[in-house]
Amino acid sequence: MSLQKTIWIGSLLFLLWMIPLRDPLTAAPQYPGHVPPPVNYVKDNWHVWFRGRMVDDAVPSSFVDLGEGYGKDLWRVFWFGQPVKEADASSFKTLGNGYARDTWRVFWEGRPVEDADASSVVILGDGYARDSWRVFWCGQPVDDASALSFKLLGDGYACDPWRVFWCGKPVDGADVNSFRLLGRGYARDSWKVWFRGREISGAPAFDGQP
């Protein structure tokens, strides 16, 4: 092997060694409150474990890993190895974005979402969900949002016909009709530019494009 090729391979291995390994449990969230990628439960004939810790009172013979940290047996529901005390195991299912429901309740990250209607809940993405009456972000109500006309825009932004929201909070002064995403948390309307829901003072907004 030539000296040049040896140096090239050595440099490549050094660069790969210098790149930090990303643990999916500690990787940066896509939005505040984002549930990390699913981490599987492990079981044998006698016990169930989650992230190396025994899950108390879980019955391995009927235990099912539901994803996103949820699991259940015939009698109990668990989130990240902890019991979800108000959940009905027989009707419990995951919905995505950390949300789940049973016949009577909606849950986010193992906690009940107050006043959410389980029969009409819809998961929109980026932590948003709605039912027939209310909008929620990461399990919390989004005040003054119109549920049936509410839609996801992306990058944490969403809107109804009257307001724009970022991560569940109103983007004050944003014009819904001309509001556009620019990517990486940036957005604009015909007059202003925002980054993660905050106005960037003095930034030129309109570029001549619709």
Phi, psi and omega in degrees: 000134182291156179299320180297317180292323178296317179296319180298315180294319179297319178295319179297316179296323179296317180295319178296323179293328182284339181287122181292141176287135181263114175280124182299342179278339182244003180295153182300136181290156176287334175201159181304129181089002181298133176284129179299168178305154184304139175241120189287144167284154177236140180216158168233203183286348187237333188219162172239138178236150172226120182052041174084001180247138179293136178270108183297138173070006175280137182261109187296330184296333180242008186284137179231132174277119184265352182090162180057031178087354179270148172203163180204156166244197184291342187240334188225155174245144181230148171229122186050039175084357180254144182292139171264097196293330185263009185266145175264113187297323186295331182246006186283136175209153179276152182241346184104158180061027181086353181273152176205170177204159165239198184296330189247334189228157170251144181232149170227123183049045174081001180246142179297140174267110186298135174068009176278140182266113184295331185284341183236008184292139179229131178269125184262331182114166181055029180089353181273146172210161177213157167240199183288348186234331188226161175246145181228148172230120183050043175083356180253144180293142175263106186294142173066018177266140179274113190296310188288339179253007183283136180219151179277136176256325181120165181056029182087353180271148176206170181202161162241188183294349186242336187222155171251143181232149170231122182050043174084357181249144179296140172269097188298130176085000181283138177268115185299318188293330182250007185289130181223143174279142176249349179101155177056034178090352180271149177205165179210161163235200184289348186234333189224163175236142180234151170233116182052044174084359180249137182292137174265108185296130175083000181282133178288128187267310190274127181246013179088355180262151181289000000 
